[in-house]
Amino acid sequence: MTVLKVFEYPDPILKKKAAAVEKVDDELRRFLDDMLETMYSAVGVGLAAPQVGVSKRIVVIDYEQEEDENGNHLRGRPRYFINPEIVWTSEERVCGEEGCLSVPGQRAEVERFEKIRVRYLDYDGKEREILADDFLAIVLQHEIDHLDGILYIDRISRLKRNMLIKKMEKRREEEAREK
Ligand code: NI
């Protein structure tokens, strides 16, 4: 498995609407494995294909990862969503803090639907539907947004967004100086 490069704001790939996957085959599954490995290595709970420079409608999620007593990474429950489509949303909404591997070091409160129903293809290309709530609902909405070229910072006020981008740029400058 290969750890892929994670593209960061303001790379234009993150603004692009991703294309549907036409076939779930071994080649695609290899890519899914690489995405998962990349997500684990970057210590994220979700990753969308555009974040690794591939403009396709693919999401991987695992928020049940753990570490053993020696600090070794243990995978939790990897979930794969190919061509995910939100087919229902609850009226209730929730607010939670979100971060993103493409917006390093930053977090902000974002409003999301509390529950969603999503239709997708799984790792084997089988059509499935899931009623997601709690954390999974939030992560799924965040990742599906990526497929439409939307970052979570596009869903906060312009004032907050500008502050956050400034902080991120400052952090980058500091990191560059340390190298
Ligand atoms: Ni993200």
Backbone and ligand atoms as CSV (ligand in chain L), in Angstrom:
chain,resi,resn,atom,element,x,y,z
A,1,MET,N,N,0.830,-1.202,0.000
A,1,MET,CA,C,0.000,0.000,0.000
A,1,MET,C,C,0.869,1.259,0.000
A,2,THR,N,N,0.367,2.267,-0.605
A,2,THR,CA,C,1.119,3.508,-0.763
A,2,THR,C,C,0.445,4.651,-0.017
A,3,VAL,N,N,1.265,5.453,0.642
A,3,VAL,CA,C,0.742,6.677,1.247
A,3,VAL,C,C,0.808,7.783,0.195
A,4,LEU,N,N,-0.351,8.358,-0.107
A,4,LEU,CA,C,-0.446,9.357,-1.169
A,4,LEU,C,C,-0.269,10.764,-0.600
A,5,LYS,N,N,0.017,11.691,-1.493
A,5,LYS,CA,C,0.162,13.086,-1.084
A,5,LYS,C,C,-1.219,13.695,-0.822
A,6,VAL,N,N,-1.355,14.407,0.285
A,6,VAL,CA,C,-2.622,15.086,0.594
A,6,VAL,C,C,-2.555,16.529,0.100
A,7,PHE,N,N,-3.488,16.891,-0.757
A,7,PHE,CA,C,-3.541,18.243,-1.310
A,7,PHE,C,C,-4.231,19.168,-0.311
A,8,GLU,N,N,-3.675,20.375,-0.204
A,8,GLU,CA,C,-4.188,21.313,0.795
A,8,GLU,C,C,-4.759,22.570,0.145
A,9,TYR,N,N,-5.633,23.234,0.898
A,9,TYR,CA,C,-6.148,24.538,0.488
A,9,TYR,C,C,-4.973,25.447,0.178
A,10,PRO,N,N,-4.950,26.237,-0.890
A,10,PRO,CA,C,-6.029,26.465,-1.858
A,10,PRO,C,C,-5.848,25.705,-3.181
A,11,ASP,N,N,-5.389,24.456,-3.145
A,11,ASP,CA,C,-5.199,23.729,-4.407
A,11,ASP,C,C,-6.527,23.628,-5.175
A,12,PRO,N,N,-6.510,23.942,-6.481
A,12,PRO,CA,C,-7.749,23.963,-7.270
A,12,PRO,C,C,-8.462,22.614,-7.349
A,13,ILE,N,N,-7.740,21.503,-7.143
A,13,ILE,CA,C,-8.395,20.183,-7.216
A,13,ILE,C,C,-9.506,20.081,-6.170
A,14,LEU,N,N,-9.332,20.816,-5.055
A,14,LEU,CA,C,-10.305,20.744,-3.964
A,14,LEU,C,C,-11.598,21.495,-4.291
A,15,LYS,N,N,-11.570,22.300,-5.339
A,15,LYS,CA,C,-12.744,23.099,-5.725
A,15,LYS,C,C,-13.543,22.428,-6.844
A,16,LYS,N,N,-12.970,21.350,-7.373
A,16,LYS,CA,C,-13.568,20.713,-8.549
A,16,LYS,C,C,-14.649,19.713,-8.155
A,17,LYS,N,N,-15.705,19.629,-8.960
A,17,LYS,CA,C,-16.725,18.616,-8.736
A,17,LYS,C,C,-16.191,17.288,-9.272
A,18,ALA,N,N,-16.195,16.264,-8.439
A,18,ALA,CA,C,-15.604,14.981,-8.818
A,18,ALA,C,C,-16.556,14.161,-9.692
A,19,ALA,N,N,-15.972,13.310,-10.517
A,19,ALA,CA,C,-16.747,12.482,-11.447
A,19,ALA,C,C,-17.120,11.147,-10.809
A,20,ALA,N,N,-18.242,10.579,-11.241
A,20,ALA,CA,C,-18.699,9.288,-10.724
A,20,ALA,C,C,-17.738,8.176,-11.137
A,21,VAL,N,N,-17.621,7.178,-10.282
A,21,VAL,CA,C,-16.825,5.986,-10.590
A,21,VAL,C,C,-17.671,5.076,-11.472
A,22,GLU,N,N,-17.057,4.565,-12.548
A,22,GLU,CA,C,-17.844,3.737,-13.462
A,22,GLU,C,C,-17.770,2.264,-13.139
A,23,LYS,N,N,-16.630,1.838,-12.615
A,23,LYS,CA,C,-16.477,0.408,-12.355
A,23,LYS,C,C,-15.688,0.183,-11.073
A,24,VAL,N,N,-16.215,-0.703,-10.221
A,24,VAL,CA,C,-15.472,-1.065,-9.008
A,24,VAL,C,C,-14.714,-2.348,-9.305
A,25,ASP,N,N,-13.418,-2.203,-9.590
A,25,ASP,CA,C,-12.597,-3.374,-9.907
A,25,ASP,C,C,-11.361,-3.407,-9.007
A,26,ASP,N,N,-10.450,-4.346,-9.286
A,26,ASP,CA,C,-9.270,-4.502,-8.426
A,26,ASP,C,C,-8.405,-3.243,-8.412
A,27,GLU,N,N,-8.338,-2.579,-9.555
A,27,GLU,CA,C,-7.529,-1.367,-9.629
A,27,GLU,C,C,-8.106,-0.307,-8.682
A,28,LEU,N,N,-9.432,-0.188,-8.697
A,28,LEU,CA,C,-10.075,0.790,-7.808
A,28,LEU,C,C,-9.874,0.386,-6.346
A,29,ARG,N,N,-9.977,-0.924,-6.080
A,29,ARG,CA,C,-9.794,-1.389,-4.693
A,29,ARG,C,C,-8.376,-1.117,-4.196
A,30,ARG,N,N,-7.394,-1.202,-5.103
A,30,ARG,CA,C,-6.021,-0.847,-4.714
A,30,ARG,C,C,-5.961,0.614,-4.305
A,31,PHE,N,N,-6.681,1.442,-5.060
A,31,PHE,CA,C,-6.718,2.871,-4.738
A,31,PHE,C,C,-7.416,3.092,-3.390
A,32,LEU,N,N,-8.497,2.354,-3.135
A,32,LEU,CA,C,-9.196,2.459,-1.846
A,32,LEU,C,C,-8.251,2.117,-0.697
A,33,ASP,N,N,-7.443,1.058,-0.905
A,33,ASP,CA,C,-6.477,0.655,0.132
A,33,ASP,C,C,-5.455,1.764,0.366
A,34,ASP,N,N,-5.003,2.385,-0.723
A,34,ASP,CA,C,-4.021,3.481,-0.594
A,34,ASP,C,C,-4.641,4.681,0.120
A,35,MET,N,N,-5.908,4.960,-0.204
A,35,MET,CA,C,-6.590,6.077,0.471
A,35,MET,C,C,-6.671,5.836,1.970
A,36,LEU,N,N,-7.010,4.606,2.327
A,36,LEU,CA,C,-7.140,4.262,3.745
A,36,LEU,C,C,-5.789,4.420,4.456
A,37,GLU,N,N,-4.743,3.904,3.805
A,37,GLU,CA,C,-3.393,3.994,4.358
A,37,GLU,C,C,-2.978,5.461,4.534
A,38,THR,N,N,-3.328,6.276,3.543
A,38,THR,CA,C,-3.013,7.705,3.589
A,38,THR,C,C,-3.736,8.382,4.753
A,39,MET,N,N,-5.010,8.022,4.923
A,39,MET,CA,C,-5.810,8.597,5.999
A,39,MET,C,C,-5.223,8.211,7.364
A,40,TYR,N,N,-4.852,6.938,7.508
A,40,TYR,CA,C,-4.272,6.488,8.779
A,40,TYR,C,C,-2.959,7.220,9.040
A,41,SER,N,N,-2.154,7.343,8.006
A,41,SER,CA,C,-0.838,7.955,8.192
A,41,SER,C,C,-0.964,9.449,8.519
A,42,ALA,N,N,-2.011,10.083,8.017
A,42,ALA,CA,C,-2.216,11.513,8.293
A,42,ALA,C,C,-3.032,11.728,9.569
A,43,VAL,N,N,-3.410,10.639,10.231
A,43,VAL,CA,C,-4.215,10.675,11.446
A,43,VAL,C,C,-5.528,11.431,11.214
A,44,GLY,N,N,-6.278,10.953,10.206
A,44,GLY,CA,C,-7.600,11.507,9.927
A,44,GLY,C,C,-8.659,10.443,10.117
A,45,VAL,N,N,-9.924,10.864,10.201
A,45,VAL,CA,C,-11.028,9.895,10.344
A,45,VAL,C,C,-11.813,9.743,9.046
A,46,GLY,N,N,-11.532,10.629,8.084
A,46,GLY,CA,C,-12.204,10.538,6.795
A,46,GLY,C,C,-11.335,11.152,5.723
A,47,LEU,N,N,-11.487,10.639,4.497
A,47,LEU,CA,C,-10.702,11.182,3.384
A,47,LEU,C,C,-11.504,11.013,2.095
A,48,ALA,N,N,-11.489,12.058,1.266
A,48,ALA,CA,C,-12.175,11.997,-0.023
A,48,ALA,C,C,-11.118,12.014,-1.128
A,49,ALA,N,N,-11.397,11.319,-2.238
A,49,ALA,CA,C,-10.397,11.154,-3.301
A,49,ALA,C,C,-9.810,12.478,-3.815
A,50,PRO,N,N,-10.603,13.554,-3.961
A,50,PRO,CA,C,-9.995,14.804,-4.431
A,50,PRO,C,C,-8.864,15.293,-3.524
A,51,GLN,N,N,-8.889,14.902,-2.262
A,51,GLN,CA,C,-7.838,15.322,-1.329
A,51,GLN,C,C,-6.494,14.665,-1.636
A,52,VAL,N,N,-6.525,13.570,-2.411
A,52,VAL,CA,C,-5.257,12.968,-2.839
A,52,VAL,C,C,-5.074,13.184,-4.344
A,53,GLY,N,N,-5.766,14.178,-4.864
A,53,GLY,CA,C,-5.548,14.590,-6.245
A,53,GLY,C,C,-6.304,13.789,-7.287
A,54,VAL,N,N,-7.284,12.991,-6.851
A,54,VAL,CA,C,-8.050,12.173,-7.792
A,54,VAL,C,C,-9.503,12.638,-7.761
A,55,SER,N,N,-9.958,13.214,-8.866
A,55,SER,CA,C,-11.277,13.827,-8.883
A,55,SER,C,C,-12.364,12.790,-9.181
A,56,LYS,N,N,-12.537,11.865,-8.238
A,56,LYS,CA,C,-13.557,10.814,-8.370
A,56,LYS,C,C,-14.384,10.752,-7.097
A,57,ARG,N,N,-15.618,10.241,-7.228
A,57,ARG,CA,C,-16.539,10.257,-6.085
A,57,ARG,C,C,-16.291,9.050,-5.171
A,58,ILE,N,N,-15.274,9.182,-4.338
A,58,ILE,CA,C,-14.866,8.109,-3.426
A,58,ILE,C,C,-14.541,8.704,-2.064
A,59,VAL,N,N,-15.030,8.017,-1.010
A,59,VAL,CA,C,-14.783,8.450,0.367
A,59,VAL,C,C,-14.381,7.239,1.201
A,60,VAL,N,N,-13.391,7.406,2.071
A,60,VAL,CA,C,-13.111,6.374,3.075
A,60,VAL,C,C,-13.234,7.010,4.463
A,61,ILE,N,N,-13.746,6.219,5.392
A,61,ILE,CA,C,-13.973,6.704,6.762
A,61,ILE,C,C,-13.605,5.598,7.751
A,62,ASP,N,N,-12.937,5.978,8.825
A,62,ASP,CA,C,-12.753,5.075,9.966
A,62,ASP,C,C,-12.551,5.939,11.207
A,63,TYR,N,N,-13.551,5.984,12.053
A,63,TYR,CA,C,-13.413,6.799,13.270
A,63,TYR,C,C,-13.318,5.918,14.502
A,64,GLU,N,N,-12.987,4.633,14.264
A,64,GLU,CA,C,-12.843,3.733,15.414
A,64,GLU,C,C,-11.414,3.208,15.535
A,65,GLN,N,N,-10.465,3.996,15.013
A,65,GLN,CA,C,-9.058,3.604,15.112
A,65,GLN,C,C,-8.589,3.739,16.558
A,66,GLU,N,N,-7.596,2.920,16.886
A,66,GLU,CA,C,-7.055,2.991,18.242
A,66,GLU,C,C,-5.547,2.807,18.218
A,67,GLU,N,N,-4.972,2.946,19.383
A,67,GLU,CA,C,-3.549,2.679,19.527
A,67,GLU,C,C,-3.378,1.641,20.620
A,68,ASP,N,N,-2.465,0.693,20.405
A,68,ASP,CA,C,-2.208,-0.263,21.490
A,68,ASP,C,C,-1.219,0.368,22.481
A,69,GLU,N,N,-0.844,-0.394,23.507
A,69,GLU,CA,C,-0.016,0.195,24.576
A,69,GLU,C,C,1.371,0.623,24.079
A,70,ASN,N,N,1.799,0.086,22.910
A,70,ASN,CA,C,3.105,0.475,22.357
A,70,ASN,C,C,3.000,1.614,21.348
A,71,GLY,N,N,1.806,2.156,21.240
A,71,GLY,CA,C,1.641,3.269,20.308
A,71,GLY,C,C,1.462,2.830,18.861
A,72,ASN,N,N,1.236,1.528,18.655
A,72,ASN,CA,C,1.002,1.052,17.288
A,72,ASN,C,C,-0.430,1.333,16.874
A,73,HIS,N,N,-0.582,1.720,15.633
A,73,HIS,CA,C,-1.913,2.034,15.125
A,73,HIS,C,C,-2.720,0.758,14.880
A,74,LEU,N,N,-3.967,0.769,15.371
A,74,LEU,CA,C,-4.868,-0.361,15.120
A,74,LEU,C,C,-6.052,0.170,14.318
A,75,ARG,N,N,-6.297,-0.461,13.169
A,75,ARG,CA,C,-7.446,0.010,12.402
A,75,ARG,C,C,-8.732,-0.366,13.111
A,76,GLY,N,N,-9.735,0.481,12.961
A,76,GLY,CA,C,-11.012,0.216,13.609
A,76,GLY,C,C,-11.939,-0.470,12.636
A,77,ARG,N,N,-12.861,0.311,12.073
A,77,ARG,CA,C,-13.786,-0.253,11.115
A,77,ARG,C,C,-13.771,0.618,9.852
A,78,PRO,N,N,-12.924,0.234,8.878
A,78,PRO,CA,C,-12.864,1.031,7.654
A,78,PRO,C,C,-14.179,0.939,6.882
A,79,ARG,N,N,-14.638,2.072,6.394
A,79,ARG,CA,C,-15.860,2.098,5.584
A,79,ARG,C,C,-15.524,2.778,4.265
A,80,TYR,N,N,-16.054,2.221,3.188
A,80,TYR,CA,C,-15.783,2.744,1.849
A,80,TYR,C,C,-17.099,3.167,1.218
A,81,PHE,N,N,-17.126,4.354,0.661
A,81,PHE,CA,C,-18.326,4.866,0.003
A,81,PHE,C,C,-17.960,5.302,-1.410
A,82,ILE,N,N,-18.481,4.579,-2.398
A,82,ILE,CA,C,-18.228,4.932,-3.793
A,82,ILE,C,C,-19.519,5.506,-4.372
A,83,ASN,N,N,-19.397,6.614,-5.077
A,83,ASN,CA,C,-20.563,7.350,-5.606
A,83,ASN,C,C,-21.636,7.588,-4.538
A,84,PRO,N,N,-21.260,8.069,-3.367
A,84,PRO,CA,C,-22.266,8.284,-2.309
A,84,PRO,C,C,-23.231,9.398,-2.695
A,85,GLU,N,N,-24.486,9.178,-2.362
A,85,GLU,CA,C,-25.510,10.154,-2.708
A,85,GLU,C,C,-26.444,10.300,-1.510
A,86,ILE,N,N,-26.636,11.523,-1.055
A,86,ILE,CA,C,-27.545,11.756,0.066
A,86,ILE,C,C,-28.969,11.742,-0.477
A,87,VAL,N,N,-29.775,10.774,-0.031
A,87,VAL,CA,C,-31.129,10.642,-0.582
A,87,VAL,C,C,-32.194,11.150,0.392
A,88,TRP,N,N,-31.796,11.421,1.631
A,88,TRP,CA,C,-32.725,11.965,2.631
A,88,TRP,C,C,-31.937,12.688,3.707
A,89,THR,N,N,-32.507,13.780,4.206
A,89,THR,CA,C,-31.888,14.483,5.331
A,89,THR,C,C,-32.952,14.760,6.390
A,90,SER,N,N,-32.554,14.727,7.650
A,90,SER,CA,C,-33.474,15.040,8.738
A,90,SER,C,C,-33.728,16.545,8.765
A,91,GLU,N,N,-34.811,16.932,9.420
A,91,GLU,CA,C,-35.034,18.369,9.576
A,91,GLU,C,C,-34.129,18.936,10.658
A,92,GLU,N,N,-33.833,18.095,11.651
A,92,GLU,CA,C,-32.991,18.539,12.749
A,92,GLU,C,C,-31.555,18.731,12.259
A,93,ARG,N,N,-30.930,19.743,12.832
A,93,ARG,CA,C,-29.528,19.989,12.515
A,93,ARG,C,C,-28.711,20.014,13.790
A,94,VAL,N,N,-27.420,19.762,13.636
A,94,VAL,CA,C,-26.524,19.785,14.794
A,94,VAL,C,C,-25.281,20.602,14.457
A,95,CYS,N,N,-24.647,21.105,15.506
A,95,CYS,CA,C,-23.425,21.864,15.331
A,95,CYS,C,C,-22.284,21.098,15.958
A,96,GLY,N,N,-21.179,20.962,15.247
A,96,GLY,CA,C,-20.025,20.283,15.823
A,96,GLY,C,C,-18.740,20.854,15.257
A,97,GLU,N,N,-17.644,20.619,15.973
A,97,GLU,CA,C,-16.356,21.124,15.523
A,97,GLU,C,C,-15.774,20.190,14.472
A,98,GLU,N,N,-15.307,20.755,13.372
A,98,GLU,CA,C,-14.725,19.940,12.310
A,98,GLU,C,C,-13.321,20.406,11.977
A,99,GLY,N,N,-12.523,19.470,11.512
A,99,GLY,CA,C,-11.205,19.781,10.989
A,99,GLY,C,C,-11.069,19.052,9.661
A,100,CYS,N,N,-9.981,19.292,8.944
A,100,CYS,CA,C,-9.827,18.684,7.628
A,100,CYS,C,C,-8.344,18.564,7.300
A,101,LEU,N,N,-7.941,17.422,6.761
A,101,LEU,CA,C,-6.527,17.216,6.438
A,101,LEU,C,C,-6.049,18.207,5.379
A,102,SER,N,N,-6.983,18.767,4.618
A,102,SER,CA,C,-6.615,19.738,3.582
A,102,SER,C,C,-6.582,21.167,4.114
A,103,VAL,N,N,-6.986,21.331,5.381
A,103,VAL,CA,C,-6.926,22.643,6.035
A,103,VAL,C,C,-6.177,22.418,7.356
A,104,PRO,N,N,-4.869,22.144,7.269
A,104,PRO,CA,C,-4.138,21.616,8.425
A,104,PRO,C,C,-4.121,22.537,9.639
A,105,GLY,N,N,-4.287,21.894,10.806
A,105,GLY,CA,C,-4.120,22.603,12.072
A,105,GLY,C,C,-5.288,23.466,12.508
A,106,GLN,N,N,-6.381,23.469,11.739
A,106,GLN,CA,C,-7.499,24.365,12.067
A,106,GLN,C,C,-8.764,23.568,12.384
A,107,ARG,N,N,-9.660,24.197,13.150
A,107,ARG,CA,C,-10.960,23.599,13.444
A,107,ARG,C,C,-11.999,24.707,13.522
A,108,ALA,N,N,-13.261,24.369,13.231
A,108,ALA,CA,C,-14.335,25.356,13.372
A,108,ALA,C,C,-15.668,24.638,13.516
A,109,GLU,N,N,-16.617,25.342,14.116
A,109,GLU,CA,C,-17.979,24.820,14.280
A,109,GLU,C,C,-18.716,24.876,12.943
A,110,VAL,N,N,-19.347,23.761,12.575
A,110,VAL,CA,C,-20.101,23.709,11.324
A,110,VAL,C,C,-21.477,23.109,11.610
A,111,GLU,N,N,-22.489,23.637,10.930
A,111,GLU,CA,C,-23.836,23.076,11.099
A,111,GLU,C,C,-24.079,21.998,10.047
A,112,ARG,N,N,-24.645,20.866,10.482
A,112,ARG,CA,C,-24.930,19.741,9.575
A,112,ARG,C,C,-26.298,19.161,9.889
A,113,PHE,N,N,-26.839,18.368,8.966
A,113,PHE,CA,C,-28.055,17.604,9.262
A,113,PHE,C,C,-27.720,16.566,10.329
A,114,GLU,N,N,-28.660,16.350,11.228
A,114,GLU,CA,C,-28.399,15.387,12.301
A,114,GLU,C,C,-28.343,13.954,11.760
A,115,LYS,N,N,-29.266,13.662,10.831
A,115,LYS,CA,C,-29.295,12.312,10.237
A,115,LYS,C,C,-29.398,12.429,8.726
A,116,ILE,N,N,-28.767,11.488,8.050
A,116,ILE,CA,C,-28.906,11.445,6.586
A,116,ILE,C,C,-29.010,9.989,6.127
A,117,ARG,N,N,-29.645,9.818,4.986
A,117,ARG,CA,C,-29.664,8.494,4.365
A,117,ARG,C,C,-28.817,8.586,3.103
A,118,VAL,N,N,-27.889,7.654,2.968
A,118,VAL,CA,C,-26.932,7.712,1.858
A,118,VAL,C,C,-26.955,6.410,1.063
A,119,ARG,N,N,-27.030,6.550,-0.244
A,119,ARG,CA,C,-26.948,5.396,-1.142
A,119,ARG,C,C,-25.544,5.390,-1.739
A,120,TYR,N,N,-24.922,4.226,-1.828
A,120,TYR,CA,C,-23.528,4.169,-2.301
A,120,TYR,C,C,-23.177,2.768,-2.753
A,121,LEU,N,N,-21.997,2.628,-3.333
A,121,LEU,CA,C,-21.461,1.311,-3.650
A,121,LEU,C,C,-20.372,1.004,-2.632
A,122,ASP,N,N,-20.302,-0.253,-2.196
A,122,ASP,CA,C,-19.295,-0.618,-1.198
A,122,ASP,C,C,-18.008,-1.118,-1.868
A,123,TYR,N,N,-17.096,-1.636,-1.075
A,123,TYR,CA,C,-15.782,-2.112,-1.532
A,123,TYR,C,C,-15.903,-3.138,-2.653
A,124,ASP,N,N,-16.989,-3.911,-2.629
A,124,ASP,CA,C,-17.181,-4.942,-3.650
A,124,ASP,C,C,-18.051,-4.463,-4.806
A,125,GLY,N,N,-18.430,-3.186,-4.766
A,125,GLY,CA,C,-19.248,-2.646,-5.842
A,125,GLY,C,C,-20.728,-2.933,-5.669
A,126,LYS,N,N,-21.099,-3.405,-4.471
A,126,LYS,CA,C,-22.491,-3.719,-4.188
A,126,LYS,C,C,-23.251,-2.464,-3.774
A,127,GLU,N,N,-24.470,-2.305,-4.275
A,127,GLU,CA,C,-25.248,-1.121,-3.929
A,127,GLU,C,C,-25.798,-1.248,-2.508
A,128,ARG,N,N,-25.612,-0.198,-1.729
A,128,ARG,CA,C,-26.047,-0.214,-0.329
A,128,ARG,C,C,-26.676,1.110,0.044
A,129,GLU,N,N,-27.384,1.070,1.180
A,129,GLU,CA,C,-27.957,2.290,1.715
A,129,GLU,C,C,-27.735,2.278,3.214
A,130,ILE,N,N,-27.448,3.442,3.783
A,130,ILE,CA,C,-27.211,3.508,5.214
A,130,ILE,C,C,-27.928,4.723,5.789
A,131,LEU,N,N,-28.521,4.534,6.969
A,131,LEU,CA,C,-29.077,5.668,7.708
A,131,LEU,C,C,-28.014,6.068,8.717
A,132,ALA,N,N,-27.392,7.196,8.486
A,132,ALA,CA,C,-26.281,7.611,9.333
A,132,ALA,C,C,-26.743,8.667,10.311
A,133,ASP,N,N,-26.298,8.531,11.581
A,133,ASP,CA,C,-26.552,9.587,12.558
A,133,ASP,C,C,-25.267,9.834,13.341
A,134,ASP,N,N,-25.354,10.676,14.345
A,134,ASP,CA,C,-24.194,10.995,15.175
A,134,ASP,C,C,-22.976,11.391,14.340
A,135,PHE,N,N,-21.828,10.875,14.770
A,135,PHE,CA,C,-20.568,11.287,14.157
A,135,PHE,C,C,-20.485,10.869,12.692
A,136,LEU,N,N,-20.989,9.667,12.383
A,136,LEU,CA,C,-20.914,9.191,10.993
A,136,LEU,C,C,-21.649,10.133,10.042
A,137,ALA,N,N,-22.799,10.645,10.483
A,137,ALA,CA,C,-23.569,11.565,9.638
A,137,ALA,C,C,-22.758,12.821,9.335
A,138,ILE,N,N,-22.064,13.318,10.356
A,138,ILE,CA,C,-21.275,14.542,10.184
A,138,ILE,C,C,-20.082,14.295,9.253
A,139,VAL,N,N,-19.360,13.203,9.524
A,139,VAL,CA,C,-18.181,12.908,8.697
A,139,VAL,C,C,-18.603,12.680,7.244
A,140,LEU,N,N,-19.690,11.955,7.053
A,140,LEU,CA,C,-20.159,11.693,5.685
A,140,LEU,C,C,-20.509,12.989,4.955
A,141,GLN,N,N,-21.193,13.899,5.625
A,141,GLN,CA,C,-21.544,15.168,4.980
A,141,GLN,C,C,-20.284,15.971,4.642
A,142,HIS,N,N,-19.319,15.954,5.554
A,142,HIS,CA,C,-18.056,16.647,5.312
A,142,HIS,C,C,-17.351,16.058,4.078
A,143,GLU,N,N,-17.296,14.720,4.018
A,143,GLU,CA,C,-16.560,14.070,2.922
A,143,GLU,C,C,-17.311,14.184,1.595
A,144,ILE,N,N,-18.627,14.061,1.622
A,144,ILE,CA,C,-19.400,14.173,0.378
A,144,ILE,C,C,-19.287,15.602,-0.162
A,145,ASP,N,N,-19.212,16.581,0.727
A,145,ASP,CA,C,-18.957,17.962,0.309
A,145,ASP,C,C,-17.684,18.053,-0.535
A,146,HIS,N,N,-16.636,17.332,-0.098
A,146,HIS,CA,C,-15.369,17.348,-0.837
A,146,HIS,C,C,-15.588,16.942,-2.293
A,147,LEU,N,N,-16.512,16.009,-2.526
A,147,LEU,CA,C,-16.756,15.506,-3.884
A,147,LEU,C,C,-17.427,16.567,-4.746
A,148,ASP,N,N,-18.021,17.550,-4.086
A,148,ASP,CA,C,-18.660,18.650,-4.813
A,148,ASP,C,C,-17.820,19.920,-4.757
A,149,GLY,N,N,-16.575,19.775,-4.363
A,149,GLY,CA,C,-15.674,20.932,-4.340
A,149,GLY,C,C,-15.921,21.892,-3.192
A,150,ILE,N,N,-16.539,21.384,-2.110
A,150,ILE,CA,C,-16.865,22.242,-0.966
A,150,ILE,C,C,-16.027,21.827,0.245
A,151,LEU,N,N,-15.376,22.807,0.861
A,151,LEU,CA,C,-14.642,22.558,2.096
A,151,LEU,C,C,-15.488,23.039,3.268
A,152,TYR,N,N,-15.208,22.531,4.458
A,152,TYR,CA,C,-16.020,22.961,5.612
A,152,TYR,C,C,-15.878,24.461,5.860
A,153,ILE,N,N,-14.732,25.017,5.462
A,153,ILE,CA,C,-14.561,26.464,5.671
A,153,ILE,C,C,-15.450,27.287,4.740
A,154,ASP,N,N,-16.027,26.633,3.717
A,154,ASP,CA,C,-17.007,27.324,2.862
A,154,ASP,C,C,-18.359,27.419,3.563
A,155,ARG,N,N,-18.511,26.707,4.678
A,155,ARG,CA,C,-19.798,26.674,5.380
A,155,ARG,C,C,-19.770,27.472,6.681
A,156,ILE,N,N,-18.738,28.275,6.876
A,156,ILE,CA,C,-18.694,29.149,8.053
A,156,ILE,C,C,-18.709,30.606,7.569
A,157,SER,N,N,-18.856,31.537,8.497
A,157,SER,CA,C,-18.958,32.946,8.091
A,157,SER,C,C,-17.657,33.403,7.437
A,158,ARG,N,N,-17.779,34.429,6.590
A,158,ARG,CA,C,-16.598,34.888,5.867
A,158,ARG,C,C,-15.532,35.403,6.820
A,159,LEU,N,N,-15.986,36.043,7.893
A,159,LEU,CA,C,-15.064,36.574,8.893
A,159,LEU,C,C,-14.233,35.449,9.509
A,160,LYS,N,N,-14.937,34.374,9.931
A,160,LYS,CA,C,-14.248,33.230,10.550
A,160,LYS,C,C,-13.319,32.557,9.545
A,161,ARG,N,N,-13.811,32.457,8.304
A,161,ARG,CA,C,-13.013,31.794,7.266
A,161,ARG,C,C,-11.714,32.556,7.032
A,162,ASN,N,N,-11.799,33.868,6.920
A,162,ASN,CA,C,-10.604,34.670,6.673
A,162,ASN,C,C,-9.606,34.548,7.816
A,163,MET,N,N,-10.119,34.533,9.054
A,163,MET,CA,C,-9.245,34.380,10.214
A,163,MET,C,C,-8.520,33.044,10.185
A,164,LEU,N,N,-9.307,32.015,9.858
A,164,LEU,CA,C,-8.772,30.659,9.853
A,164,LEU,C,C,-7.707,30.489,8.758
A,165,ILE,N,N,-7.967,31.073,7.595
A,165,ILE,CA,C,-7.004,30.976,6.492
A,165,ILE,C,C,-5.708,31.706,6.856
A,166,LYS,N,N,-5.853,32.848,7.510
A,166,LYS,CA,C,-4.652,33.589,7.953
A,166,LYS,C,C,-3.826,32.755,8.925
A,167,LYS,N,N,-4.539,32.112,9.873
A,167,LYS,CA,C,-3.835,31.280,10.864
A,167,LYS,C,C,-3.114,30.120,10.174
A,168,MET,N,N,-3.791,29.536,9.184
A,168,MET,CA,C,-3.206,28.398,8.466
A,168,MET,C,C,-1.960,28.845,7.701
A,169,GLU,N,N,-2.027,30.015,7.082
A,169,GLU,CA,C,-0.880,30.512,6.314
A,169,GLU,C,C,0.303,30.834,7.230
A,170,LYS,N,N,-0.022,31.369,8.412
A,170,LYS,CA,C,1.023,31.672,9.378
A,170,LYS,C,C,1.725,30.379,9.824
A,171,ARG,N,N,0.916,29.370,10.058
A,171,ARG,CA,C,1.437,28.079,10.480
A,171,ARG,C,C,2.364,27.507,9.411
A,172,ARG,N,N,1.957,27.647,8.150
A,172,ARG,CA,C,2.778,27.172,7.034
A,172,ARG,C,C,4.109,27.898,6.977
A,173,GLU,N,N,4.066,29.215,7.156
A,173,GLU,CA,C,5.300,30.010,7.119
A,173,GLU,C,C,6.245,29.555,8.233
A,174,GLU,N,N,5.669,29.342,9.419
A,174,GLU,CA,C,6.499,28.907,10.549
A,174,GLU,C,C,7.117,27.545,10.272
A,175,GLU,N,N,6.336,26.660,9.700
A,175,GLU,CA,C,6.848,25.322,9.389
A,175,GLU,C,C,7.962,25.394,8.350
A,176,ALA,N,N,7.770,26.262,7.361
A,176,ALA,CA,C,8.766,26.403,6.294
A,176,ALA,C,C,10.070,26.949,6.866
A,177,ARG,N,N,9.965,27.848,7.822
A,177,ARG,CA,C,11.150,28.433,8.433
A,177,ARG,C,C,11.925,27.397,9.265
A,178,GLU,N,N,11.174,26.499,9.882
A,178,GLU,CA,C,11.820,25.483,10.723
A,178,GLU,C,C,12.589,24.446,9.919
A,179,LYS,N,N,12.243,24.316,8.637
A,179,LYS,CA,C,12.888,23.287,7.807
A,179,LYS,C,C,14.315,23.657,7.418
L,1,NI,NI,NI,-11.944,17.304,4.819
